[in-house]
Amino acid sequence: MAIELNHTIVPAYDKELSAQFFSAVFGLKYAGSTGHFAAVRVNETLTFYFDNVQSFERHHYAFLLGDREFEEILQRVKGRNLVYGSDPWHLDDKQLNQWNGGRGFYFRDVNGHLFELLTKKERNEVAIKEDT
């Protein structure tokens, strides 16, 4: 059996607000908290469990998307007037990058976590796969 990430706990100051924000921007369903976590299913193999935490380090989450999903999320980011940028050092330039022949951008969520969206795999990821 291949190894796949099943779920991750995402620290949040307000798990409900965070799950609502994430699901709205990414076009996912959120049915409300059903226990300790506020869960948002990202796809058939991955769920984000938002959890209330008073203090935490911000994380980086990168999402590989098809062109249609990328464009839909970009339009929702723009529609919410969220700050976004072409790379982690230019989070507010409202530009897309064109790395590896694809498109990408970065933005922060309500907790300061950095979300990266890209349409082509990172070069390092391709190199790792070729080495195996």
C-alpha positions, 0 to 999 in steps of 0.5 A: 500500500502506498503512503498517503497523508490522511489528515492533518491538524491545523492550529487555529485561534478560532476553529469554526472561523478557520474552517469556514474561511478555508472551505469558502475560499477553496470551494469545499463543504463545511457542515459545522463542528462535529466534535473536538475538531472543525473538519473540512474534507479536502479530497477523498484522501485528505481532511483538515482538522482545525483545532483551537490553540492559543499559541502556535507557529504558522504553517505552509500548506501547498496545493497542486491544482488543475487549471480550472480549480486554480482559477476558481480559487484565485477568483474567490481570493480576489472576490474577498479582497485577500492579499496575495502574491507571486512568492513568499517574499512578495505576498502582496504584489497581486501577481502570479508566478509561472514556475515550472511552466505552470501558475502559482500564488500565495496568500495567508489565512485568518491565522497567518498560515501560508497557502500556496497554490500551484498548477505544476509540480515543484522542480524538487518534487520532480527531481525526487521522483526521478531519483527513485 
